[in-house]
């Protein structure tokens, strides 16, 4: 085909993946199915190996898609974004055709290519078994999580903590933490987590310092991702000494005044343990940041008087009101003034 013909080619169905909703996508896919049903299938002329797939090739191959799983819009958007941004790597995960030339594996990739107009390179396998139950054996592997990607890239000692901390960091930076219910945010892809770590390598150092020096504090916090994110933020903003002055007494409980925010935080977190029915993730992080800010601003927990003679005053406790703004780390200059 000449360049002029290639430039004039138009897909039979046009879809904007950024704006389309699931119902409209279903309608578009029905139109595509009607188009596919009217196409003759010549013998498959390609061989197993690496191939560059254009939208026009994607459409040709989709015409061989006679039976496949339900299409998921979120997957199409993810694949299309990766293709458009040049993030589609030659992993060897192939598009598969059976010995009759029918498409067995690759529907979402080909639809993402067709609808986005992006081009990608992939391995293609031809001549797979033509069995009626073949789909039961495809894609049965365990999906690779962000923690898996970090583990295999060399962060094996803290991969779970780092993967969790990055998710918390991205939500925190986006203002996605609320005292009550939190807005939904897109799941991070493994490469997005690794990119974040690459641009914020201090998080790795913070994770190792946390594991090496503050194990008791980690247990009190009750969530390794929150503990890692918090430690990283404090080290970045105020230095390791400030982290030590806060986490060491939080872990040990030693030498804390009864009106200390650290003691109030310790009591609150220990009473909840890691039970999310007693304290949510956002409450756990919010209390941690709030207590940290109070401690270094020199604020104390209000004690309420007791009616019993000679009884010690009791703490009001450390709480987050439903209408309270989510706590933020105090500015570094504020810390200097408090010192």
Secondary structure, DSSP 8 states (H G I E B T S, - for coil): --HHHHHH---SS---TTT--HHHHHHHHHHHHHHHHT---------SEEEEE-HHHHHHHHTT--S-----HHHHHHHHHHHHTT--------EEEETTS-EEE-HHHHHHHHHH---EEEEEEEEE---TTGGGGSS-S----HHHHHHHTT-TTTHHHHHHHHHHHHHHHTT---SSS--------HHHHHHHHHH-THHHHHHHHHHHH-HHHHHHH--HHHHHHHHHHHHHHH-HHHHHHHHHHHHH-TT--TT-HHHHHHHHHHHHTT-TTTS-HHHHHHHHHHHHHHHHTT----EE--SSTT---EE------TT--------HHHHHHH-
